[in-house]
């Protein structure tokens, strides 16, 4: 294939990516303003200035579109973790950073949708079926936290008599959307204060004696 024949395809692909980014941006706006159930492909198309059919060329359903937003958020979260974790800090310090990024980043942006999914068996089923990429990202996070727990044990920060799997499970239980909803929305506890207090309980529980 010659450069001349490759150029139009490259331009077309760039235009497709730009249009997809605009669709995701509009979807995020509508999702934030109206919630999942009131979110419509018609309104998203209107905000972008394209036909609904064009939206469906990029995303086969509303569920696919919302899932794409989740994938993008998870990718951004992973990038933030890489950028903000100080490799010179303690294992506890790095885990605290992850906790803060979850509460004040991903959860604060998506709690309404997460809670909707949590309470809808149909939506949970759809997202379980589609979660291949997200599963991979969560496995990366799980591997990172497991490594930090093992490092903390080796350095004397964490209790070596506790199973790493138990410590890991307890850490991820802090990241429950239902708990976040109760603390932040119902009890009106600011995200920073919530994560500070949860972290205090967790890290005292796993600290070396």
TAGI-V458603 format. One line per field, one symbol per residue. ss: DSSP state (2 for helix, 1 for strand, 0 for the rest). A space follows every 50 residues. Layout:
ss=???
This chain:
ss=00222222222222222222222222222222222222002222222200 02222222000222222222222222222222220000002222222222 22222222222222222200222222222202222222222222222222 22222001000002222222222000222222222200002222222222 222222100
